[in-house]
Amino acid sequence: MKEKFSVVDWVGYIIGIVVVGFILFILLWPIIDPTPNKSATIKENVEQLTFK
């Protein structure tokens, strides 16, 4: 017998996927960091990108 999902179930499911995706993104960010100098601050990296 199939169970029917209510709207609340779908909303909770989507929120869960978004939260898990966000956590994975934060954990993987140091690996995929596109900035030229990974040890520099964000402000320094933005200045390097904009004032070449």
KOLLO-110832 format. One line per 2 residues: their letters; for each residue y, x, z negated of C-alpha. Coordinates in steps of 0.05 Angstrom, whole numbers. Example, Ala and Ser with C-alpha at 12.3 -4.5 7.8 and 13.67 -1.06 7.14 Angstrom:
2
AS = -90:246:-156; -21:273:-143
***
This chain:
52
MK = 0:0:0; 68:28:20
EK = 125:32:-29; 194:13:-4
FS = 250:60:-19; 314:29:-44
VV = 384:53:-27; 388:87:-95
DW = 325:126:-80; 354:150:-14
VG = 420:170:-46; 383:209:-100
YI = 339:242:-47; 399:264:-6
IG = 437:290:-67; 375:330:-86
IV = 371:362:-17; 445:379:-19
VV = 439:411:-88; 378:451:-70
GF = 411:474:-5; 474:495:-43
IL = 434:535:-94; 395:570:-39
FI = 460:585:-2; 489:617:-65
LL = 426:658:-76; 423:682:-4
WP = 498:694:6; 496:769:-13
II = 445:780:43; 484:742:97
DP = 554:763:74; 593:775:140
TP = 651:812:108; 660:884:129
NK = 663:914:59; 613:878:14
SA = 637:912:-51; 710:893:-39
TI = 742:831:-67; 750:769:-24
KE = 825:780:-20; 816:852:6
NV = 765:828:58; 812:774:83
EQ = 869:824:89; 824:871:128
LT = 804:815:176; 874:789:187
FK = 917:853:190; 879:897:238
***
